[in-house]
Amino acid sequence: MNIVSRFRDGFFDMDQVLQLLVVALLIIGFIAMTSASIEVAASRYGDAFYFAKRYAAHFCVAFALAVAVYSTPVEVWQRSGWLWLLLGFLLLALVLVPGIGKEVNGSRRWLALGPLTLQVSEFVKLFMIFYLAGYLVRRRDEVRERWSGFIKPMAVLFALTLLLMLEPDFGATVVTVGTAFVMIFLGGVKLGQFLLVILSCVSGAVALVIFEPYRMKRLTAFTDPWADQFNTGYQLTQSLIAFGRGELMGVGLGNSVQKLFYLPEAHTDFVFAIFAEEFGFLGTLLILTLFIALVGRILMIGRHAERIGQQFHAFVAYGIACMISAQAFINMGVNTGLLPTKGLTLPFLSYGGSSLMVCLAMVALVARIERECRGVHGK
């Protein structure tokens, strides 16, 4: 039986709530991204639906990847976690090699594979979850009782963080480190050890901001964007204007003014602001509700896996829930001025093939976890 038929047989056995939430986010995301990108696509490529067509192509690849992930037993990911981690290190190293890694706006984060351009850090975040979930299961007693069990994954995480910062990709670093910390904490590490490392990482993050002028400018612009609204505070002020114009009901689909070259990266990092302008407070409330429901459902699946003794399944689900929620929170926080400006996509909504592929793969993996745990529970 081939992979497609196995997926077809299991499709209607998937968690229905998970399916509905993801389909809703994908439909809204396609509409929001298309609307936000029409003007820039028409101006840059002479085709108003250039990004919409590429999004559709990315979705086809992402769906095929999701089918493969859903059709693969979770045990396979558990056995091969260290291989995925090594692949992640290799990809992060390759992307830094001139002539191999693609550089955009001073950052070297992408690998060109024919018509596809892959952002390596998106895949590495998932690879880290595989490795760490397997480690926490194998070394459970060591993690809880000895410093060595805590230091080993921290050393791996430090090396991964170093490569991410060489790109540089501060946003991916924050999400990856945050997800890893949550997983290790749930693994039972001692609170004193955990707090010590947290303080060290916060100190390191502060140092990274202080010693990089462009990061310091972003921080000062975040605290008072209107003080320099035509330079360092430009993106944030334009985003806030979009939210203000949206009011309660929005100006209507396609009627955004801020996407008319006022708000840079409107279809990627700031698609949430354009959506807020066109659909208002009620539209943003719908997006928030969908993300909260999705993350809550994933956590419920993880909790069920933990209760029946499927520890690896549980840690993977917890890691995915943390990653999706962290990335959504940071993106929305940046759009609304709650956090300093940082380039992170909004899962399922922002334009970006790598982000879409990884998000659908993560949801497919959660669906597979739920199916396997339901089967174990049924027995």
C-alpha positions as CSV (number, residue, x, y, z in Angstrom):
1,M,0.0,0.0,0.0
2,N,1.6,3.3,-1.0
3,I,1.9,6.4,1.1
4,V,-1.1,8.3,-0.6
5,S,-3.5,5.4,0.0
6,R,-2.4,5.1,3.6
7,F,-3.0,8.8,4.1
8,R,-6.4,8.5,2.4
9,D,-7.4,5.6,4.7
10,G,-6.4,7.6,7.8
11,F,-7.6,11.0,6.7
12,F,-11.2,10.6,8.0
13,D,-9.8,9.1,11.2
14,M,-7.9,12.3,12.0
15,D,-8.8,14.5,14.9
16,Q,-11.7,16.5,13.5
17,V,-11.2,19.6,15.7
18,L,-7.5,19.8,14.7
19,Q,-8.5,19.5,11.0
20,L,-11.1,22.3,11.2
21,L,-8.8,24.7,13.1
22,V,-6.0,24.2,10.6
23,V,-8.2,24.5,7.5
24,A,-9.7,27.7,8.9
25,L,-6.3,29.2,9.5
26,L,-5.1,28.2,6.0
27,I,-8.2,29.7,4.3
28,I,-7.9,32.9,6.2
29,G,-4.2,33.0,5.7
30,F,-4.5,32.6,1.9
31,I,-7.1,35.4,1.7
32,A,-5.1,37.7,4.0
33,M,-1.7,37.1,2.3
34,T,-3.2,37.5,-1.2
35,S,-4.9,40.8,-0.3
36,A,-1.8,42.1,1.4
37,S,0.5,41.2,-1.5
38,I,-1.6,42.3,-4.6
39,E,-0.1,45.8,-5.0
40,V,3.5,44.9,-4.4
41,A,3.2,41.9,-6.7
42,A,1.7,44.0,-9.5
43,S,4.4,46.6,-9.1
44,R,7.4,44.3,-8.8
45,Y,6.4,41.4,-11.1
46,G,3.6,42.7,-13.2
47,D,1.2,40.1,-11.9
48,A,-1.1,41.0,-9.0
49,F,-1.4,37.3,-8.0
50,Y,2.3,36.4,-8.2
51,F,2.6,35.7,-4.5
52,A,-0.8,34.0,-4.4
53,K,0.3,31.6,-7.1
54,R,3.5,30.9,-5.3
55,Y,1.7,30.3,-2.1
56,A,-0.5,27.8,-3.9
57,A,2.6,26.0,-5.2
58,H,4.2,26.0,-1.7
59,F,0.9,24.6,-0.3
60,C,1.1,21.7,-2.7
61,V,4.6,20.9,-1.6
62,A,3.7,21.4,2.0
63,F,0.7,19.2,1.7
64,A,2.8,16.4,0.2
65,L,5.2,16.7,3.1
66,A,2.3,16.6,5.6
67,V,1.0,13.4,3.9
68,A,4.5,11.8,4.3
69,V,4.8,12.9,8.0
70,Y,1.3,11.7,8.8
71,S,2.0,8.3,7.2
72,T,5.2,7.8,9.2
73,P,5.0,6.1,12.6
74,V,6.1,8.4,15.4
75,E,8.7,5.8,16.4
76,V,10.6,6.5,13.3
77,W,11.2,10.1,14.4
78,Q,12.1,8.9,17.9
79,R,14.8,6.5,16.6
80,S,16.2,9.1,14.1
81,G,16.2,12.2,16.3
82,W,19.9,12.5,16.4
83,L,20.2,12.2,12.6
84,W,17.8,15.1,12.1
85,L,19.8,17.1,14.6
86,L,23.0,16.4,12.6
87,L,21.2,17.3,9.4
88,G,20.2,20.6,11.0
89,F,23.8,21.4,11.9
90,L,24.9,20.6,8.4
91,L,22.2,22.8,6.8
92,L,23.0,25.7,9.1
93,A,26.7,25.4,8.2
94,L,26.0,25.2,4.5
95,V,23.8,28.3,4.5
96,L,26.8,30.3,5.7
97,V,29.0,29.2,2.9
98,P,29.3,31.9,0.2
99,G,27.9,30.7,-3.1
100,I,25.7,28.1,-1.4
101,G,23.7,30.2,1.1
102,K,21.5,32.9,-0.4
103,E,21.9,36.4,1.2
104,V,19.0,38.8,1.4
105,N,19.2,42.2,3.2
106,G,22.4,41.3,4.9
107,S,21.2,37.9,6.3
108,R,22.3,34.5,4.9
109,R,19.4,32.2,5.8
110,W,18.3,30.5,2.6
111,L,19.3,27.6,0.4
112,A,18.2,27.6,-3.2
113,L,17.0,24.2,-4.4
114,G,15.8,24.6,-8.0
115,P,12.5,26.6,-7.9
116,L,12.3,26.4,-4.1
117,T,14.1,28.6,-1.7
118,L,14.2,27.0,1.8
119,Q,14.8,28.9,5.0
120,V,16.9,26.5,6.9
121,S,16.1,27.8,10.4
122,E,12.4,26.8,10.0
123,F,13.3,23.2,9.6
124,V,16.0,23.2,12.3
125,K,13.4,24.2,14.9
126,L,11.4,21.0,14.2
127,F,14.6,18.9,14.2
128,M,15.5,20.3,17.6
129,I,12.1,19.1,18.9
130,F,12.8,15.6,17.7
131,Y,16.2,15.5,19.3
132,L,15.2,17.0,22.6
133,A,12.1,14.9,23.0
134,G,14.1,11.7,22.4
135,Y,16.8,12.9,24.8
136,L,14.3,13.7,27.6
137,V,12.9,10.2,27.3
138,R,16.2,8.4,27.2
139,R,17.9,10.4,29.9
140,R,14.9,11.1,32.1
141,D,16.5,10.2,35.4
142,E,19.8,11.9,34.5
143,V,17.9,15.1,33.6
144,R,16.0,15.1,36.9
145,E,18.9,14.2,39.2
146,R,22.3,15.3,37.8
147,W,23.8,18.4,36.3
148,S,25.2,16.4,33.4
149,G,21.7,15.6,32.2
150,F,20.9,19.3,32.0
151,I,24.3,20.5,30.6
152,K,24.4,18.1,27.6
153,P,21.3,19.5,25.8
154,M,22.3,23.0,26.8
155,A,25.6,22.5,25.0
156,V,23.8,21.3,21.9
157,L,21.4,24.2,22.1
158,F,24.3,26.7,22.5
159,A,26.0,25.3,19.3
160,L,22.8,25.6,17.4
161,T,22.2,29.1,18.7
162,L,25.7,30.1,17.6
163,L,25.1,29.0,14.0
164,L,21.7,30.8,14.0
165,M,23.2,34.0,15.2
166,L,25.9,33.9,12.5
167,E,23.2,34.1,9.8
168,P,22.0,36.2,11.8
169,D,18.4,35.1,12.7
170,F,17.6,36.4,16.2
171,G,13.9,35.6,15.9
172,A,14.5,31.9,15.1
173,T,17.0,31.8,18.0
174,V,14.5,33.2,20.5
175,V,11.8,30.7,19.4
176,T,14.1,27.7,19.4
177,V,15.7,28.5,22.7
178,G,12.3,29.3,24.3
179,T,10.8,26.0,23.0
180,A,13.8,24.0,24.2
181,F,13.6,25.6,27.7
182,V,9.9,24.7,28.0
183,M,10.5,21.1,27.0
184,I,13.4,20.7,29.4
185,F,11.4,22.2,32.2
186,L,8.6,19.8,31.5
187,G,11.2,17.0,31.5
188,G,11.6,17.6,35.2
189,V,14.9,19.6,35.5
190,K,15.5,21.1,38.9
191,L,14.2,24.6,39.3
192,G,17.5,26.0,40.5
193,Q,19.3,24.8,37.4
194,F,16.6,26.1,35.2
195,L,16.5,29.6,36.7
196,L,20.3,29.8,36.5
197,V,20.4,29.1,32.8
198,I,17.4,31.4,32.2
199,L,19.2,34.3,33.9
200,S,22.3,33.5,31.8
201,C,20.4,33.5,28.6
202,V,18.6,36.8,29.4
203,S,22.0,38.3,30.1
204,G,23.3,37.0,26.8
205,A,20.3,38.4,25.0
206,V,20.8,41.8,26.6
207,A,24.4,41.7,25.5
208,L,23.4,40.9,21.9
209,V,21.1,43.9,21.8
210,I,23.6,46.3,23.4
211,F,26.6,45.3,21.2
212,E,24.7,45.4,17.9
213,P,23.7,48.9,16.9
214,Y,20.8,47.9,14.6
215,R,19.2,45.8,17.5
216,M,19.6,48.8,19.9
217,K,17.9,51.0,17.3
218,R,15.0,48.6,17.1
219,L,14.6,48.5,20.8
220,T,14.6,52.3,21.1
221,A,12.2,52.5,18.2
222,F,9.9,50.0,20.0
223,T,9.8,52.1,23.2
224,D,8.8,55.3,21.3
225,P,8.2,54.7,17.6
226,W,6.7,58.1,17.0
227,A,10.0,59.8,18.0
228,D,11.5,58.7,14.7
229,Q,8.5,57.7,12.7
230,F,10.2,58.1,9.3
231,N,13.3,56.1,10.1
232,T,13.7,53.5,12.9
233,G,10.1,53.6,13.9
234,Y,8.6,53.6,10.4
235,Q,7.4,50.0,10.3
236,L,5.8,50.0,13.7
237,T,4.0,53.4,13.2
238,Q,2.6,52.3,9.9
239,S,1.4,49.0,11.5
240,L,-0.3,50.9,14.3
241,I,-2.0,53.1,11.8
242,A,-3.3,50.0,10.1
243,F,-4.8,48.8,13.4
244,G,-6.3,52.2,14.0
245,R,-8.0,52.3,10.6
246,G,-9.5,48.9,11.1
247,E,-11.6,50.0,14.1
248,L,-14.3,47.4,15.0
249,M,-15.4,46.0,11.6
250,G,-12.5,46.9,9.3
251,V,-12.4,48.8,6.0
252,G,-13.3,45.7,4.0
253,L,-11.4,43.0,2.1
254,G,-9.0,44.6,-0.4
255,N,-9.5,48.1,0.9
256,S,-6.4,48.5,3.0
257,V,-4.4,51.7,2.4
258,Q,-1.3,50.6,4.4
259,K,-0.5,47.8,1.9
260,L,-0.1,50.5,-0.8
261,F,3.6,50.6,-0.2
262,Y,3.3,52.3,3.2
263,L,3.9,49.2,5.3
264,P,7.0,47.2,4.2
265,E,6.8,43.4,4.2
266,A,3.0,43.7,4.4
267,H,2.5,40.1,3.1
268,T,5.1,38.5,5.3
269,D,6.0,39.9,8.7
270,F,3.1,42.4,8.9
271,V,0.2,40.5,7.3
272,F,-1.6,40.6,10.7
273,A,-1.7,44.4,10.6
274,I,-3.2,44.4,7.1
275,F,-5.7,41.8,8.2
276,A,-6.6,44.0,11.2
277,E,-7.1,47.0,8.9
278,E,-9.4,45.1,6.6
279,F,-11.4,43.1,9.1
280,G,-11.1,45.2,12.2
281,F,-11.1,44.1,15.9
282,L,-13.5,41.3,15.3
283,G,-11.2,39.8,12.6
284,T,-8.2,39.9,14.9
285,L,-10.2,38.4,17.6
286,L,-11.1,35.5,15.3
287,I,-7.4,34.9,14.5
288,L,-6.5,35.0,18.2
289,T,-9.3,32.5,19.0
290,L,-8.2,30.1,16.3
291,F,-4.6,30.1,17.5
292,I,-5.6,29.7,21.1
293,A,-7.9,26.8,20.2
294,L,-5.2,25.2,18.0
295,V,-2.5,25.4,20.7
296,G,-5.0,24.2,23.3
297,R,-5.9,21.2,21.2
298,I,-2.3,20.3,20.7
299,L,-1.6,20.5,24.4
300,M,-4.6,18.3,25.1
301,I,-3.3,15.7,22.7
302,G,0.1,15.9,24.4
303,R,-1.4,15.5,27.8
304,H,-3.4,12.5,26.7
305,A,-0.1,10.9,25.3
306,E,1.6,11.6,28.6
307,R,-1.2,9.9,30.6
308,I,-1.0,6.7,28.7
309,G,2.8,6.5,28.9
310,Q,3.8,7.8,25.4
311,Q,6.4,10.2,26.7
312,F,8.1,10.9,23.4
313,H,4.8,11.7,21.8
314,A,3.9,14.0,24.6
315,F,7.2,16.0,24.5
316,V,6.9,16.4,20.7
317,A,3.3,17.7,21.1
318,Y,4.3,20.1,23.9
319,G,7.3,21.4,21.8
320,I,5.1,22.0,18.7
321,A,2.4,23.8,20.8
322,C,5.1,26.0,22.4
323,M,6.7,26.7,19.0
324,I,3.5,27.7,17.3
325,S,2.3,29.8,20.2
326,A,5.6,31.5,20.6
327,Q,5.9,32.4,17.0
328,A,2.3,33.7,16.8
329,F,2.7,35.7,20.0
330,I,6.0,37.3,18.9
331,N,4.6,38.2,15.4
332,M,1.4,39.7,16.8
333,G,3.3,41.4,19.5
334,V,5.6,43.0,16.9
335,N,2.6,44.1,14.8
336,T,0.8,45.7,17.8
337,G,3.9,47.3,19.3
338,L,4.1,45.1,22.4
339,L,7.5,43.7,21.3
340,P,10.5,45.2,19.4
341,T,10.4,44.7,15.6
342,K,11.7,41.3,14.6
343,G,11.3,39.4,11.4
344,L,9.1,36.3,12.2
345,T,6.3,35.0,10.1
346,L,2.8,34.4,11.5
347,P,2.1,30.6,11.2
348,F,-0.3,29.7,8.3
349,L,-0.9,33.4,7.4
350,S,2.4,35.0,6.4
351,Y,3.9,34.4,2.9
352,G,6.8,31.9,3.1
353,G,7.1,28.5,1.7
354,S,9.4,27.1,4.4
355,S,7.2,28.3,7.2
356,L,4.1,26.8,5.6
357,M,5.8,23.4,5.0
358,V,7.0,23.2,8.6
359,C,3.7,24.3,10.1
360,L,1.7,21.7,8.1
361,A,4.3,19.0,8.9
362,M,4.0,19.8,12.6
363,V,0.2,19.6,12.5
364,A,0.4,16.4,10.6
365,L,2.8,15.0,13.2
366,V,0.4,16.0,16.0
367,A,-2.5,14.3,14.1
368,R,-0.4,11.2,13.9
369,I,0.4,11.3,17.6
370,E,-3.3,11.6,18.4
371,R,-4.2,8.7,16.2
372,E,-1.5,6.4,17.7
373,C,-2.4,7.4,21.2
374,R,-6.0,6.8,20.5
375,G,-5.2,3.3,19.2
376,V,-3.1,2.5,22.3
377,H,-5.9,3.8,24.6
378,G,-8.4,1.7,22.7
379,K,-6.5,-1.4,23.3
